[in-house]
Amino acid sequence: MKTIVWDSPLLLEGVAVEIGVTFQRGVPQVLSDEAAEILLRKDHNGNQLNKDFKEVTDSEVQVPGGLKFDKPQAPPNQPQKEGGAN
Amino acid sequence: MPGAATVPQGELETYGVGKEGSGSGYGTFVAPSIWHCFNKHDPRITTDMITRAPRTSLADPYPGTGGRSVTATLDVETDQDTFPMWLAYALGGQALHPLAMTHVIVNVKTMGMIMMGDSQFTVQNVGTYGGSNAWLNNVSPMANIIVGMTVTVDVGGMNPEPVLITGILGPNQFSIAPATFAHAHSGGSSVQRTSTNGVLNAMNLATPLPSFSVEVGRPSSVNTHYVGGAVDQMTLSMAAKAGLTSKISMVFQDAVTYGGSLTTPVLSSLNPYIFEQQFTYAVMGGEVLGLAGGSPGASLLNFNITINNNLLKGYYTFGTGNRIRSLPEQLRKISGSITLGFETNAQLTNFDVARLGGDLPPISLGIPLVGTKAFAAMDDVYQIYLWMPKIFLSTMNIADDTTKPLQQSFTFTCAESAPGNNDQFAALCIIGANAAF
């Protein structure tokens, strides 16, 4: 399991369509290793393609009094496909 | 067996856009940072034929290879959070309002006293506000206050009172939630927008236009990178039973087949701006269009606006091969049409005013588009205010159709508010904080 944060500078919410998970900016999601690997995939030079996705450690999520990100809100690795709803 | 022979499906395509660096960054691919949902994408690559002279034959010799041009049209969904990018790219500029950092951006003041228990208030334009927000100075307060916006009345005064704008009752006259004011406020009290989750940006005319790269993902087919792109033309249309529609014509420097991994796409989950979801009014020539109640204006039935950047295509220069060197920008033209009901003949009067000679006075046109997605509970929603400070009504057409209500249609051309202001069109957008497209 990996904790992934989507830190888009442009949008507040987005659906990572390949894994069917909706992200809120700055809100960590706990995902399976396979799903996280899709979000963090790299090009042939080893550079991560979508730099908005970041893996964060538990310590980064849960630093007392100085949270960099909110605590995970979604249950582990539950696909959250949305049908364009607001 | 179904699926045994894979057929590349358009439904599975992704369309990501990355903003290229200025100057020498033109034409250098930048990975997408925003993805757009679209109905139709029509890229086209053309190679000019250099005709050769006959070779003792009546048949054409095989031509020489000339310039290569890459264009595309995109019928894009106008999702509330992603579509402002296209406005920024088509118009060329995105400017945070000078006062937006502190979210003090409604450049209006209350006109007359508000009594405790009043259910509405009116505002007037201040004219200047710190001297720095010039492009808003001459805008009607209705361009600054939109239904769905949270504001504080009498901010900095004795009893600042936050309210939600719930309706437009007349020119510059608004209803609120809670239903009535709890305090009295003196004339001249400031009214300021209070949301901190969304910021107000002006997408305005600026040059040079930003250039961008596009990564089109076509599963089971040919992924392509389009580089050195710019928006040549954009249309904005809205009518009943549909969302805001936009078709964008683009020109690119090149298209390159891409065999690597696609950047992980993230798509918007929001709706586009929808005609029937609008709870606010457009303003044309001093008339609040479709205003229900005491002084109804002619109903707005549809509109169409075309932004034509008039890019010089085919600018091949010696030494740069068969790709264009760049896309020189030329005189822009912004025009449109609007169809109204005939509840009033105010706009026909505007059109007719120069009937016996003289100059046709310019009128303004403001069309607010209010989204349904709030940034937080009881907070602002995504908004776009299409603002045209001076339009010239060039034709007027009455549809005498015996099967439906009378309609009046106008075509218009937009002009800058004063010579050199370069402001014939602006899109005032409330978008997520820090969204710099």
Interface residues (C-beta under 8 A of the other chain):
Chain A: W6 S8 P9 L10 L11 L12 E13 G14 V15 A16 V17 E18 T22 F23 R25 I38 L39 R41 K42 D43 H44 L49 N50 K51 D52 F53 E82 G84 A85 N86
Chain B: T14 A31 P32 S33 I34 D81 T82 M85 G260 S261 L262 T263 T264 P265 V266 L267 S268 S269 L270 N271 T372 K373 F375 G432 N434 A435 A436 F437
